[in-house]
């Protein structure tokens, strides 16, 4: 079972929770779609609402995630024969864990895989790739397969169902380049990043900075606790070269 998944949250702090989940699942001779708002007892911040367009009034009377159909579906398919596919999958898996759900199946991270296979992309956000790779050309045709099309007909960014749909399209694009098992393997393999895309050295090669400002890279490793996993790996590689 392939489970294309996206979650939206009440915010990005450690105490924040899932407030919506979108699932498109593809099994043998079956297509399943689910979109649910859930209430985990945590208020949605105004900043989060400005991104995902979900308000506290919208989730006021909704069930907890453990009582949702999405939870039951994931639990039913929580085994090594199922693969969750998501963009930055570690975030989604972490948020499931915050709600008490431990995933035992395999994962594919379309974000990391795209960095491996299409490193020339300028950006790697799902919405950028939607247009860069022209995934939008197939989104309406793909969405017609699912009953939730009318609810998400505008394919709004940061709508959990819409994003799950684009993850599916991105996965199929990547499958033209590698087999499924190879995508799983790449999802577990760190990406060697060449350039910074933020900060005072944005656009500069990390290898160059390791020679002219080594102290800055060492400071990053020590002081930025939530530093991107692949960036941390890359900085360590260049420092040890």
Helices and strands as residue ranges (DSSP letters): E 2-9, E 18-27, E 30-37, H 46-52, H 56-59, G 65-67, H 69-76, E 83-86, H 89-98, E 106-109, H 110-117, H 126-132, G 135-138, H 139-143, G 150-152, H 160-175, H 180-187, H 206-212, H 214-223, H 229-240
